[in-house]
Amino acid sequence: MYAIEKGIPVTRAFRVPYRYPFNDMEISDSFFVPDGAGRIRSTRARCSQVKASTGKEFIARVVDGGVRVWRVK
């Protein structure tokens, strides 16, 4: 059973740093994720999250040996 506690302030959310170099990219830059083909959905989801928080747009495509991500806007 869990104890109920009162008066504990809500802590700030911890921001996890990007695993990928989204913040350092300029339009037309890309990076390669080796053996990432199995993670295309999670990579695309992360691109969408970055767009929602920064307005920068990225696309991810499966290429030989992994996934390549480009900044497009």
Phi and psi in degrees as a GROMACS rama.xvg file:
@    title "Ramachandran Plot"
@    xaxis  label "Phi"
@    yaxis  label "Psi"
@TYPE xy
-101.336  139.785  TYR-2
-82.2853  137.397  ALA-3
-88.6409  130.156  ILE-4
-121.167  143.646  GLU-5
-114.161  151.786  LYS-6
79.0902  15.027  GLY-7
-89.989  119.67  ILE-8
-70.1468  150.11  PRO-9
-72.5181  130.918  VAL-10
-82.8933  160.007  THR-11
-72.0357  149.082  ARG-12
-67.8274  139.709  ALA-13
-85.2816  124.058  PHE-14
-90.6433  120.86  ARG-15
-80.7706  128.557  VAL-16
-65.3132  150.114  PRO-17
-63.1428  136.126  TYR-18
-72.0472  -29.9419  ARG-19
-103.994  158.006  TYR-20
-83.735  45.6185  PRO-21
-55.7637  -43.8566  PHE-22
-67.79  -23.5817  ASN-23
-91.5827  -2.48329  ASP-24
-90.5081  143.469  MET-25
-106.668  166.45  GLU-26
-56.6611  134.185  ILE-27
82.0298  -3.61356  SER-28
-72.8886  154.537  ASP-29
-144.35  164.392  SER-30
-140.82  157.39  PHE-31
-112.276  133.837  PHE-32
-109.234  103.948  VAL-33
-65.8456  143.36  PRO-34
53.8688  26.6226  ASP-35
-89.7066  1.53444  GLY-36
-57.8316  -32.4692  ALA-37
-73.3462  -11.2858  GLY-38
-113.62  22.9093  ARG-39
-60.176  -40.2352  ILE-40
-64.1108  -44.3905  ARG-41
-69.155  -33.9394  SER-42
-67.1773  -43.2738  THR-43
-64.8887  -38.3269  ARG-44
-62.6854  -40.4771  ALA-45
-65.4801  -37.8214  ARG-46
-59.7582  -41.5922  CYS-47
-65.5215  -39.4441  SER-48
-64.206  -41.5005  GLN-49
-64.687  -40.8813  VAL-50
-60.502  -43.0365  LYS-51
-63.9458  -35.3099  ALA-52
-91.8783  -23.629  SER-53
-121.082  -20.1938  THR-54
85.7366  -7.22818  GLY-55
-77.7143  142.547  LYS-56
-111.875  138.934  GLU-57
-133.051  152.642  PHE-58
-127.621  148.168  ILE-59
-124.295  135.407  ALA-60
-133.619  141.93  ARG-61
-73.2224  128.949  VAL-62
-129.399  172.099  VAL-63
-54.9244  120.593  ASP-64
87.1535  0.465117  GLY-65
165.219  -142.939  GLY-66
-129.961  139.034  VAL-67
-115.675  135.755  ARG-68
-117.069  129.638  VAL-69
-115.532  144.772  TRP-70
-88.9213  125.798  ARG-71
-111.071  -20.0921  VAL-72
